[in-house]
């Protein structure tokens, strides 16, 4: 009895446990029933399936060796059982494709999206026979109690794309499309262009080899081949050498979300009954696209374009050589004429600095006695003479090792009297007078105390009207070494800057080639011609002009310096005492900066993107800064900034450029801080320029400012002492304050270009002021600099036109950037940005020549007659 009771209790507990368990999924009672059907193409099969049933559809079709036909399987599950999907397995000769319906695809933040209608194109295995009948089977199974569905298998029309023929089709996230393209004979590369009238939904274009399986879903399309996201435009250049089968697939996939293309992330719909992890039905995210494959350029086009590029810039070398020969011939004629008149030979100032021209009085022009200072009349001259004689004399040649480095200057060697009258500009009164009598010749080492030095600087630099002799008092050897530091510093910067840049862009290009992700680099894909491992060789080649013209400018400067040093060695009075003081260090730095701009711009265009933008702009900032420094140095050689302080300021500019691009977009705090720094820096620089450095930034600055305002504005209303400087600085402050306000209000997205615009605006303002003041002072502009100014202005205008075409931008997503892509416009090889490279390099070279030759008309004018402005 006891055993019977225990057994009854055990049965009761087991029954209770079974009742407490949740209902289990239906399990098949043994093997499921298999129902196989012979099926036909272009027929819709409406059927059902459950856990006890397996449906198999058998298809067969003929495959020809020279003809490829696509096969597409389309299914639609009518039952709504998200937890128990229907599994479709397509078994082919060399491949198996399986997918479930509803198809679940994931987006950002692991969001799930469900699709009830799914279509997949089958990968077609190759056949060696002329005609072969191939069989494939579609298996349908599920664990659901009952699931109804529709199945349809069709042939894909235009599965093989034809060259230069457009083909339109539709695609969704669950219904991707791909097509095959075979390289024709004689075609080594093609460009695949895909367009759409609608920007969204976002899609992906992929180029894959003809192998199975084909990755044509949003979650696996990036696994193989080359790919890029797309809104309205996409273009991929495909080379035959990369595909052994001489064919490839063009795969088009619609993404589940638009965030990758710059679109908004959709709201995740939640209802009371839905769980957060439930998939979302996106309904019909369909996109209509058009694809066309066209041949790319041939190898002959590469050669033709490279020769064209070399020819353009080497022609500048030929032109420079012709000008030099022409100047040399003219020199010989003038020297013979002067020798016949028993006069000293006067060289002419040419592009290469071969010498100086004979006085204008001999040529029938008015002599230099007309040099005035505009409305100031002769007052400036008398004021200057009251302080200094500003005499010109020769220097003792460099001494031997161990000799005193800074020696007082000795009287120059007497010259034969000039038979040509030069009016007030004659050097006759200069010869034979000791330079130590001139206050302008006194060096800082001639004083015993620092107080005497400061006093003398205050006397000279605070005069109302200054001449160049007042600001060219330091020893030339000291200044020569000072300005040579500009060149050596920028050469050092270039080496340490360029090496990691080159290494980085090579790594970028390698990553692009290995991963196939063409969203890493922002090319103009409609005009990106690859060469070797480089994806856009044309954008790199077009930077050759910066390097060649920069080198040409360095050669011109070297020739000028050689001629100038020869003149000094023969004690040429005009080289020693007349004209703007010749210092070539900044010119060498400018030429080096132009060459480095070409190198780093080429590096940037290896893979242009958000993380390496500063490679393309860093030396642009340096070029703008060096040009301003050179323009200021012309008439302020003694008080120009040192190389260390100049490059430190330029480093701060580059630092703000990087910070602005990374953190400045929509950041109000950054724009406020930058605008304040911009305005304060403008005020400090204005004060430095106005007082020629004779002021101090210390605790008493506010007291002195209030004192000046009280004495000049309240106590008596007096105008500024330095009117011209005040006009320049007021205009400069207006422009810079306006730019600061514009940046604070508009907050432009391209902060690097905005910062470069500030530098260019200030450079143009100062250059315009220099030209106006030069003409106002009675000086003239010779033929060569005048032609350079006119030609450079025209070239700059065309260059800026092409620059603002905007073929790509890393401020947007890669897909949005491709909407700005355009076809090539020159030789089917160069695009608008390449034309910008050509023209801007020529314009910069011309701008450098303007700075080099602008004051050649003063080479026969004494420095105490050349005004400072």
NUFI-263520 format. One record per residue (C-alpha): x, y, z. Coordinates in steps of 0.2 Angstrom, whole numbers, padded with zeros to 4 digits, always signed. Layout:
BEGIN
XYZ/...
% end
This chain:
BEGIN
+0000+0000+0000/+0014+0012+0004/+0022+0009-0013/+0006+0012-0022/+0003+0029-0012/+0021+0035-0017/+0018+0031-0035/+0002+0041-0035/+0011+0056-0026/+0024+0056-0040/+0012+0056-0054/+0003+0070-0046/+0019+0081-0044/+0023+0077-0062/+0006+0083-0068/+0008+0099-0058/+0025+0102-0065/+0019+0100-0083/+0005+0112-0080/+0016+0125-0072/+0028+0125-0088/+0025+0138-0101/+0017+0131-0117/+0031+0123-0128/+0033+0126-0147/+0025+0113-0158/+0037+0099-0161/+0036+0088-0176/+0030+0071-0173/+0045+0063-0181/+0051+0068-0199/+0041+0082-0207/+0032+0079-0223/+0042+0083-0239/+0032+0090-0254/+0042+0092-0269/+0035+0102-0284/+0041+0105-0302/+0041+0123-0304/+0042+0135-0319/+0048+0153-0321/+0037+0168-0321/+0024+0159-0311/+0017+0165-0294/+0015+0150-0282/+0003+0154-0267/+0006+0141-0254/+0007+0137-0235/+0019+0128-0224/+0020+0123-0206/+0031+0114-0194/+0026+0097-0201/+0029+0101-0219/+0043+0105-0230/+0040+0112-0248/+0053+0110-0261/+0051+0119-0278/+0063+0112-0292/+0068+0123-0306/+0079+0121-0321/+0085+0132-0335/+0097+0132-0349/+0114+0141-0347/+0125+0146-0362/+0143+0149-0360/+0143+0165-0370/+0127+0172-0362/+0123+0176-0344/+0105+0177-0338/+0101+0182-0320/+0088+0173-0310/+0078+0182-0296/+0068+0174-0282/+0054+0185-0275/+0044+0180-0259/+0030+0188-0249/+0025+0180-0232/+0007+0184-0229/+0006+0178-0211/+0012+0189-0197/+0023+0178-0186/+0038+0188-0182/+0044+0176-0169/+0042+0161-0181/+0049+0167-0198/+0048+0157-0214/+0065+0150-0220/+0069+0150-0238/+0085+0140-0244/+0090+0141-0263/+0101+0126-0267/+0112+0129-0283/+0126+0119-0291/+0140+0129-0283/+0131+0140-0270/+0118+0141-0257/+0107+0156-0253/+0096+0157-0237/+0086+0170-0230/+0071+0172-0218/+0055+0181-0220/+0052+0193-0211/+0069+0198-0215/+0077+0207-0200/+0090+0220-0203/+0099+0231-0190/+0103+0250-0191/+0110+0262-0179/+0110+0258-0160/+0105+0240-0165/+0088+0245-0171/+0078+0231-0180/+0069+0233-0196/+0057+0219-0203/+0053+0216-0221/+0039+0205-0227/+0043+0206-0246/+0061+0200-0250/+0069+0198-0267/+0086+0191-0271/+0096+0188-0287/+0105+0171-0288/+0123+0170-0291/+0126+0162-0308/+0139+0148-0308/+0150+0148-0324/+0149+0134-0336/+0162+0127-0348/+0149+0118-0360/+0141+0127-0374/+0124+0124-0367/+0120+0116-0350/+0104+0113-0341/+0106+0118-0323/+0094+0114-0308/+0091+0123-0292/+0079+0120-0278/+0070+0132-0267/+0066+0124-0250/+0053+0132-0239/+0051+0128-0220/+0045+0135-0204/+0042+0131-0186/+0025+0141-0186/+0008+0132-0185/+0003+0139-0202/+0012+0152-0213/+0005+0157-0230/+0017+0164-0243/+0019+0168-0262/+0034+0163-0272/+0040+0169-0289/+0055+0165-0299/+0059+0176-0314/+0073+0180-0326/+0082+0197-0324/+0081+0208-0339/+0097+0217-0344/+0106+0207-0331/+0122+0210-0341/+0125+0229-0343/+0130+0236-0360/+0144+0249-0362/+0137+0267-0363/+0119+0262-0361/+0108+0268-0347/+0097+0256-0337/+0084+0260-0324/+0078+0249-0310/+0071+0250-0292/+0078+0243-0276/+0074+0242-0258/+0083+0237-0242/+0076+0219-0244/+0076+0219-0263/+0094+0223-0268/+0099+0222-0286/+0115+0218-0294/+0121+0217-0312/+0135+0210-0322/+0147+0219-0333/+0160+0211-0345/+0175+0221-0351/+0175+0223-0370/+0191+0220-0379/+0203+0234-0379/+0196+0242-0363/+0207+0242-0348/+0196+0253-0336/+0178+0259-0335/+0169+0271-0324/+0152+0265-0316/+0140+0279-0314/+0124+0277-0304/+0112+0292-0302/+0095+0295-0294/+0083+0309-0294/+0079+0306-0276/+0092+0309-0262/+0084+0297-0250/+0083+0283-0245/+0102+0281-0244/+0110+0268-0254/+0126+0259-0256/+0135+0255-0273/+0147+0240-0273/+0159+0233-0286/+0162+0214-0282/+0171+0200-0292/+0161+0187-0301/+0161+0174-0287/+0148+0167-0276/+0141+0172-0264/+0137+0190-0268/+0135+0201-0253/+0120+0211-0257/+0112+0216-0240/+0115+0231-0229/+0123+0221-0216/+0136+0212-0227/+0139+0223-0243/+0155+0230-0236/+0163+0213-0234/+0171+0212-0251/+0175+0223-0266/+0174+0242-0267/+0159+0252-0261/+0153+0269-0257/+0137+0277-0250/+0126+0287-0262/+0112+0300-0262/+0110+0306-0280/+0127+0302-0287/+0140+0289-0286/+0154+0284-0298/+0168+0271-0296/+0182+0268-0308/+0186+0250-0311/+0202+0243-0318/+0202+0227-0328/+0218+0221-0320/+0209+0220-0303/+0197+0207-0310/+0204+0191-0317/+0188+0185-0324/+0187+0202-0334/+0170+0205-0327/+0162+0211-0311/+0146+0214-0302/+0138+0231-0299/+0128+0229-0283/+0115+0242-0277/+0109+0241-0259/+0096+0252-0251/+0101+0256-0232/+0089+0254-0218/+0093+0271-0212/+0098+0288-0220/+0110+0293-0206/+0126+0287-0216/+0121+0299-0230/+0117+0314-0219/+0099+0311-0217/+0089+0312-0201/+0088+0297-0190/+0070+0291-0189/+0060+0291-0173/+0059+0273-0166/+0040+0270-0165/+0034+0263-0149/+0017+0257-0144/+0010+0251-0127/+0010+0233-0133/+0027+0234-0142/+0043+0229-0133/+0058+0240-0136/+0067+0226-0145/+0052+0223-0157/+0057+0226-0176/+0050+0240-0185/+0041+0239-0202/+0048+0252-0214/+0035+0249-0226/+0041+0254-0244/+0058+0262-0244/+0060+0261-0262/+0073+0270-0273/+0074+0272-0292/+0091+0272-0299/+0100+0273-0316/+0116+0264-0320/+0128+0267-0334/+0146+0260-0338/+0157+0269-0349/+0175+0267-0354/+0188+0277-0344/+0203+0286-0352/+0217+0277-0360/+0235+0277-0356/+0238+0289-0370/+0227+0302-0361/+0239+0300-0346/+0254+0303-0356/+0246+0318-0365/+0240+0326-0349/+0257+0324-0340/+0266+0332-0355/+0253+0346-0355/+0257+0349-0337/+0275+0349-0339/+0274+0360-0355/+0265+0374-0346/+0276+0376-0332/+0293+0373-0341/+0287+0387-0353/+0290+0399-0338/+0308+0393-0337/+0310+0397-0356/+0301+0414-0354/+0312+0418-0339/+0328+0413-0349/+0322+0424-0364/+0319+0439-0353/+0336+0437-0345/+0344+0436-0363/+0335+0451-0368/+0340+0461-0353/+0358+0456-0355/+0358+0462-0373/+0350+0478-0368/+0363+0480-0354/+0377+0478-0367/+0370+0492-0378/+0368+0504-0363/+0385+0500-0356/+0393+0504-0373/+0383+0520-0374/+0388+0525-0357/+0406+0521-0360/+0406+0532-0376/+0400+0546-0365/+0414+0543-0352/+0402+0539-0339/+0401+0526-0326/+0391+0511-0332/+0374+0510-0324/+0365+0493-0324/+0347+0491-0326/+0336+0482-0313/+0329+0468-0322/+0319+0453-0317/+0335+0444-0312/+0343+0459-0305/+0356+0463-0318/+0359+0480-0312/+0351+0498-0314/+0345+0508-0328/+0353+0525-0333/+0345+0540-0325/+0329+0545-0332/+0335+0563-0336/+0347+0555-0349/+0332+0546-0357/+0322+0562-0358/+0311+0559-0343/+0310+0569-0328/+0323+0566-0315/+0320+0560-0298/+0319+0577-0291/+0301+0576-0292/+0300+0564-0277/+0288+0572-0265/+0276+0565-0252/+0260+0569-0260/+0251+0583-0251/+0265+0585-0239/+0276+0594-0251/+0294+0596-0246/+0290+0596-0228/+0295+0578-0226/+0311+0581-0234/+0316+0595-0223/+0310+0586-0207/+0321+0572-0212/+0336+0582-0215/+0334+0590-0198/+0337+0574-0189/+0349+0565-0201/+0360+0567-0216/+0356+0549-0221/+0371+0548-0231/+0376+0533-0242/+0393+0525-0241/+0402+0509-0244/+0406+0496-0231/+0422+0488-0227/+0423+0470-0234/+0421+0456-0222/+0437+0454-0212/+0448+0439-0208/+0444+0426-0195/+0446+0434-0178/+0444+0452-0184/+0432+0463-0175/+0415+0458-0182/+0406+0475-0181/+0417+0488-0188/+0413+0506-0191/+0410+0510-0209/+0423+0519-0218/+0421+0533-0231/+0417+0525-0248/+0429+0526-0263/+0427+0542-0273/+0418+0540-0289/+0421+0549-0305/+0409+0563-0307/+0394+0559-0317/+0392+0568-0333/+0373+0565-0333/+0364+0577-0322/+0353+0568-0309/+0346+0584-0300/+0344+0582-0282/+0347+0563-0283/+0366+0564-0288/+0378+0555-0278/+0392+0568-0280/+0389+0575-0262/+0389+0558-0255/+0407+0553-0261/+0421+0557-0249/+0411+0561-0234/+0413+0549-0219/+0398+0540-0214/+0401+0541-0196/+0395+0559-0198/+0378+0553-0202/+0366+0548-0188/+0358+0535-0199/+0375+0525-0200/+0376+0524-0181/+0375+0506-0175/+0368+0500-0159/+0386+0494-0154/+0392+0512-0155/+0383+0516-0139/+0389+0514-0122/+0372+0512-0113/+0356+0505-0117/+0348+0521-0112/+0357+0530-0127/+0351+0516-0139/+0332+0518-0133/+0334+0537-0134/+0341+0536-0152/+0327+0524-0157/+0314+0536-0150/+0321+0551-0159/+0322+0542-0176/+0307+0531-0176/+0295+0544-0169/+0298+0557-0182/+0283+0562-0192/+0291+0558-0209/+0303+0544-0210/+0314+0539-0224/+0321+0521-0227/+0339+0527-0221/+0331+0530-0204/+0326+0512-0203/+0341+0504-0212/+0354+0508-0199/+0359+0491-0193/+0374+0482-0200/+0369+0472-0216/+0378+0457-0210/+0368+0456-0195/+0351+0458-0204/+0357+0446-0218/+0359+0433-0204/+0343+0438-0196/+0333+0435-0212/+0342+0420-0217/+0334+0412-0202/+0318+0413-0211/+0324+0401-0224/+0332+0389-0213/+0318+0388-0201/+0305+0385-0214/+0316+0372-0222/+0317+0363-0205/+0298+0365-0203/+0296+0358-0220/+0306+0342-0217/+0298+0338-0200/+0281+0342-0206/+0282+0333-0223/+0289+0316-0217/+0274+0311-0206/+0262+0318-0218/+0268+0307-0232/+0268+0292-0221/+0250+0296-0215/+0243+0298-0233/+0251+0282-0239/+0243+0273-0225/+0226+0281-0229/+0228+0276-0247/+0233+0258-0242/+0217+0257-0231/+0206+0263-0245/+0214+0250-0257/+0213+0235-0245/+0196+0239-0237/+0188+0245-0253/+0179+0259-0243/+0178+0274-0254/+0170+0284-0241/+0186+0287-0233/+0192+0300-0246/+0183+0314-0253/+0187+0314-0272/+0178+0320-0287/+0174+0303-0292/+0167+0308-0309/+0185+0314-0313/+0197+0303-0303/+0209+0294-0313/+0219+0281-0304/+0238+0277-0307/+0246+0263-0298/+0240+0263-0280/+0234+0281-0281/+0216+0284-0283/+0216+0302-0290/+0232+0304-0299/+0226+0320-0309/+0223+0329-0292/+0241+0325-0288/+0249+0329-0304/+0241+0346-0305/+0251+0352-0290/+0267+0351-0300/+0266+0369-0304/+0268+0374-0286/+0285+0364-0285/+0292+0370-0302/+0287+0388-0301/+0293+0388-0283/+0310+0381-0289/+0310+0394-0303/+0308+0408-0290/+0322+0402-0280/+0333+0402-0295/+0328+0420-0299/+0332+0425-0281/+0349+0416-0282/+0353+0425-0298/+0348+0442-0290/+0358+0439-0275/+0374+0434-0285/+0372+0450-0295/+0370+0460-0279/+0385+0452-0270/+0396+0456-0286/+0390+0474-0285/+0395+0475-0267/+0412+0467-0270/+0416+0481-0283/+0410+0494-0271/+0396+0499-0283/+0389+0515-0275/+0371+0512-0281/+0371+0494-0273/+0378+0502-0257/+0369+0518-0254/+0353+0517-0265/+0337+0509-0267/+0327+0497-0255/+0340+0487-0244/+0342+0470-0252/+0338+0456-0241/+0334+0439-0249/+0331+0428-0234/+0312+0431-0234/+0311+0428-0253/+0320+0411-0251/+0307+0407-0237/+0293+0411-0249/+0299+0401-0263/+0302+0386-0251/+0284+0388-0244/+0277+0388-0262/+0286+0372-0266/+0280+0364-0249/+0262+0370-0253/+0263+0360-0269/+0270+0344-0260/+0258+0345-0246/+0243+0349-0257/+0248+0333-0267/+0248+0323-0251/+0231+0330-0246/+0224+0325-0262/+0230+0307-0260/+0216+0305-0249/+0207+0322-0245/+0196+0321-0229/+0192+0329-0213/+0207+0323-0203/+0221+0329-0215/+0213+0346-0221/+0227+0356-0213/+0240+0348-0225/+0232+0358-0239/+0231+0375-0229/+0246+0376-0217/+0258+0383-0230/+0245+0394-0237/+0244+0403-0221/+0263+0404-0221/+0264+0411-0238/+0251+0425-0234/+0261+0429-0218/+0278+0429-0227/+0271+0440-0241/+0265+0453-0228/+0282+0452-0219/+0291+0455-0235/+0281+0470-0240/+0283+0477-0223/+0302+0473-0223/+0305+0483-0239/+0304+0500-0230/+0306+0494-0212/+0321+0482-0213/+0328+0486-0195/+0311+0483-0186/+0304+0469-0195/+0299+0453-0185/+0311+0440-0181/+0309+0423-0189/+0305+0415-0172/+0291+0427-0167/+0284+0426-0185/+0283+0407-0186/+0277+0406-0168/+0262+0417-0173/+0259+0407-0189/+0259+0391-0178/+0246+0399-0167/+0236+0403-0183/+0237+0384-0189/+0233+0379-0171/+0217+0389-0171/+0213+0382-0189/+0213+0364-0182/+0203+0369-0166/+0191+0378-0177/+0187+0364-0189/+0187+0351-0175/+0177+0360-0162/+0170+0376-0170/+0155+0370-0180/+0140+0377-0171/+0150+0380-0155/+0146+0397-0149/+0159+0398-0135/+0173+0395-0147/+0167+0408-0159/+0166+0421-0145/+0183+0417-0139/+0191+0417-0157/+0182+0434-0161/+0189+0442-0145/+0206+0435-0148/+0205+0441-0166/+0200+0459-0161/+0213+0460-0147/+0227+0454-0159/+0222+0467-0172/+0223+0481-0159/+0240+0476-0153/+0247+0474-0170/+0240+0491-0175/+0248+0499-0160/+0264+0490-0164/+0264+0497-0182/+0258+0514-0178/+0272+0518-0165/+0285+0508-0174/+0288+0497-0159/+0291+0511-0147/+0278+0507-0134/+0277+0495-0120/+0263+0483-0114/+0265+0484-0095/+0254+0488-0080/+0254+0507-0085/+0247+0504-0102/+0229+0509-0097/+0236+0525-0089/+0245+0530-0104/+0230+0527-0115/+0219+0538-0105/+0232+0551-0105/+0234+0551-0124/+0215+0552-0125/+0214+0566-0113/+0227+0576-0121/+0223+0573-0139/+0204+0572-0139/+0198+0581-0123/+0211+0595-0119/+0214+0599-0137/+0207+0591-0153/+0222+0586-0164/+0224+0575-0178/+0235+0559-0178/+0253+0562-0180/+0256+0549-0193/+0241+0551-0205/+0245+0538-0218/+0248+0525-0205/+0232+0529-0196/+0222+0528-0212/+0229+0510-0216/+0226+0504-0198/+0209+0511-0197/+0204+0502-0213/+0213+0487-0207/+0203+0487-0191/+0187+0490-0200/+0190+0475-0211/+0195+0464-0197/+0181+0469-0185/+0169+0466-0199/+0176+0448-0202/+0176+0445-0183/+0157+0450-0183/+0153+0440-0198/+0161+0424-0191/+0152+0427-0174/+0135+0429-0182/+0136+0417-0197/+0148+0404-0190/+0154+0397-0207/+0156+0379-0208/+0173+0380-0217/+0183+0388-0203/+0200+0384-0212/+0195+0394-0228/+0187+0408-0216/+0204+0410-0207/+0213+0410-0224/+0202+0423-0230/+0206+0434-0215/+0225+0433-0220/+0222+0436-0238/+0211+0451-0235/+0224+0459-0224/+0237+0455-0237/+0227+0463-0251/+0224+0478-0240/+0242+0481-0236/+0247+0478-0254/+0234+0491-0260/+0240+0503-0247/+0258+0501-0253/+0254+0504-0271/+0244+0519-0267/+0257+0527-0256/+0271+0523-0268/+0262+0532-0282/+0257+0546-0270/+0275+0548-0266/+0280+0552-0284/+0288+0534-0287/+0283+0524-0302/+0280+0506-0307/+0292+0499-0320/+0286+0489-0335/+0290+0472-0328/+0281+0474-0311/+0266+0483-0320/+0264+0468-0332/+0266+0456-0317/+0252+0465-0307/+0240+0465-0322/+0243+0447-0327/+0243+0441-0309/+0226+0450-0305/+0218+0442-0321/+0225+0425-0316/+0219+0426-0298/+0202+0431-0304/+0200+0415-0315/+0208+0404-0302/+0196+0410-0289/+0181+0406-0301/+0187+0388-0302/+0191+0387-0283/+0173+0391-0279/+0165+0378-0290/+0166+0366-0275/+0168+0348-0282/+0168+0340-0265/+0168+0345-0247/+0173+0335-0232/+0161+0346-0221/+0147+0334-0227/+0145+0316-0228/+0154+0307-0242/+0137+0304-0251/+0132+0322-0250/+0149+0327-0256/+0147+0317-0271/+0132+0327-0276/+0144+0341-0281/+0155+0330-0292/+0157+0335-0310/+0165+0328-0326/+0182+0332-0332/+0184+0349-0341/+0201+0349-0348/+0209+0335-0359/+0196+0323-0351/+0209+0322-0337/+0208+0338-0326/+0193+0344-0317/+0189+0362-0310/+0200+0360-0295/+0215+0355-0305/+0213+0371-0315/+0213+0380-0299/+0229+0372-0295/+0237+0377-0311/+0231+0395-0310/+0234+0398-0292/+0252+0392-0294/+0255+0404-0308/+0246+0418-0298/+0257+0415-0283/+0272+0415-0294/+0267+0431-0302/+0263+0439-0285/+0281+0434-0279/+0288+0443-0294/+0278+0458-0290/+0285+0459-0273/+0302+0456-0280/+0302+0469-0294/+0290+0482-0287/+0303+0494-0281/+0316+0492-0294/+0313+0510-0299/+0321+0516-0283/+0338+0507-0287/+0346+0524-0292/+0338+0534-0278/+0347+0538-0261/+0339+0530-0246/+0336+0546-0237/+0325+0551-0251/+0314+0535-0251/+0299+0538-0239/+0293+0525-0227/+0274+0521-0226/
% end
